[in-house]
Amino acid sequence: MAREELGPLPAGRHGYSREQVAHHQRERLIAGLASAVAEKGYAAVTLADITRHAKVSRRVFYENFESKEACFLAAFEVVVIHLRELGAEAVEGIEEWPRQAIAATRAVLFFFASEPDLARLCLVESRGAGPAVQARFNEAVGEAAPLLRRGRAERSDGERPLPDSTEDSVLGSLVSLAFRKVAAGEAEGLPELLSDCSEFVLAPYIGHDKAARLARATA
């Protein structure tokens, strides 16, 4: 029997504290859920599937999570935190807002293309993973709204004000584009959407012509 299947081990025998062992097992469970969801889809995944992929016991699962949904939320949160960091790195040192928006969009698309299982977990399976997951998904998408809202400063004073719902509409459309690609099993092709996504993000703020020129340059 694998050591991880035994649950937390006494400190000292293996060089790790109880806290380190518990943290490692939690990470394995999160990774196990992501693998199981990619294999079977969230609705069909059982605790046995998760623990099998994680190589830990059912008891260890319940020491870390109260339910499959709670484990899914933890996995989702790990991805959100990483994307937040990637986005911050992507825009660092860029002063022009349009290029910031393009850089952040590129970072998200390329990350999900490199991690198709996580792309499916976040963009596809989250839709059927329960109301708590769906609410967190909506919150996470909304985190990008402040970056888009900066684009309002790019508009001239004489232009008609944008509706308050502009950012929500743009983000919803971007999510739909990515969802269709990932649901079709084509997550690796997400970078192909960079030009279209960039133009869609920029157009309400700087106009379609300028947005199209900058978007083409990203290709």
N, C-alpha and C positions, 0 to 999 in steps of 0.2 A: 504493500500500500504506500502511495506517495506521501511524503511528509506533509504536504499541504492539506491532504485529505483528513488529517488528524485534528485539524483546527489549531488554535494558538498553542505554541509550544512553550515549555518553561524557559524563562530567560537564562542565558548562559551556555546552554548545551550546543547551540548552533551559531553563536556570535551575534544574535539579534535580540533586541528587547521585545517585550510583548507588544509595545506600541508599533515598532517597526514591522513585526510579523503581521499585526492586524492591518496596518496600512497596505502592506504588500498584498494581502488577501483581498482587501477591498478593491485595489487596482485590478487584480486578476478577475474578480467578479464583474467589474465594469467592462473589461475587455472581453470576458466570456459572454456577456449579454450582447455586446456588439456583434460578435461572431455568430452567435445563435440567431439573432435577428436577421443578419445578412443571409443566413442559410435557410431559414424557415418563414420569416416574417413575424412581426411582433405578436399577432393574435395567436399564432400556433406555437409560440415558444413556451416551454414549461420551465419550472425551476430546475428540473433534472437536466434540461438542455444547457442551462446557464452554468450549473455546477460542473457538468461534464466538460464543457469548454474551459472553465476556470480551474478544473482539477482541485476542487475543494468540496467539502461535505455540505449537505443541506443545513446542518447545524451552523456552520460557518456563514452560510448565506444569511440566516436569520439573525446572526450576531451583528451583521452589517446593514441589512435592509429588512424592512417590514413587509415588502411586497415586490413583485416584478416591476410594477410601475415606479416604485421608489428607486429601484436599481436603474431603470431607464432614465429617470430624471437625473440621477447622478452622472450617468454616461453623457447625457445631453449637456449637462452643465460643464463637464470637462471640455467638450468641444467648444462651447460658447466662450469659455475663458481663453482657450487657445486662439480662437478667431479674433477675440478682442485684442490680444497681444499682437497677432499678425497684422491687424489693421493699424494699430498704433505704430508699429515698425514701418509699415508700408508708407505712411504719410509723413514720417519724420523727415525733416529737412526740406519738405516741399511747401512752398509758400502759396502757389496759385491754387485756388479752390478746385477748379476743374481737374487739375492733375492729381490733387488729393483724392477726389472722388474716383477717378480712374484707377489709381494705385490701390485703393481699398477694395474696389470691385475685383481687380486682378488677383489680389491676395486671397480673397474668398473662393473665387472660381478655381484657382490653381491648387489650393489646399484640398477642396473637395474632389478635384480630379485625381489627386495623389492618394486619396483615402476614400475609395468608392463605397466601402462598407459604412463608414461614418456619414458619408453623404446620404446614403439610403436611410440610415437611422434617423438623421436629423430632418431631412426634407420629405421623406415618403412615409416611413413608419410612424413618425410622430403624430400623423393625422389620425391614427387609430389607436393611440396608446393611452387614451383617457383624457378627461377634461383638465386635469392638473398639468399634464404634458402639453396639451394644446395651448393652455393659458401661458405656460412658460415659453413656448415657441413664439407666441405673439409678442410677448415682452422682449424676447431676444431680438426679433426682427426690428421691433421698435427702437432698439438701442442705436440703430443706424440713422434714425431720423435727424438727430442734431447735426451730423455731418452733412446731410443733404440740405438741411435748413440754412446752412451757411451760404448756400448758393443763392439765396434770396438777395444777398448783398451785391451780387453780380448784375442784377437787373437795374436798368436806368429808372430815374425818379418818375418819368412820364409814363411808364408801362403800367398796364392794368395789374393790380395786386393778384397774386396767386391765391387760389382757395386754400383754406386751412388744411384741407385733406390731401394736398399735393404730395407730401412726403409719404403718407400712408398708401396712396395710390401707386406711386412709383415703386415702393418696396414690395407691395403686393404683386405687382406685375413681374418684378425681378424674381420673386420666389416662385411664381407660376412657371416662368421660363425654365428655371433650374429644375423644378419639380418634374416637368415633362421629360427633360433630358435624363435625369436620374431614374425615374420610373421606367423608362424605356431600356434601362441597363446600359446607358451611355455616359456614365459619370466621367469617364476619362476624357470625353469630348467637351466638357464644360468650358475649357479655355476658348473654344471656337465661338462661344457666345460673348466674348469680351467686347468686341466692337459694337455689337447690337446693344448689349447692356449699358455700355458707356454712353452711347448716343441717347438711350432712353433716360438715363439718369440726368444727363446734362441739359437736354432739350428744354425742359420747362424753365430753366434758369438763364440760359445763355442763347436760346434760340436754336432752331433746328439746323440751320446752315452751319453755324460755328460748331455745334455739337457733332454734326456729321464729319466735319473736317478733323476734329480732335479724335473722334472715335476711329476714323480710318487710319490715323497715325498710330493708334495703339495696335493695329493689326500688323 
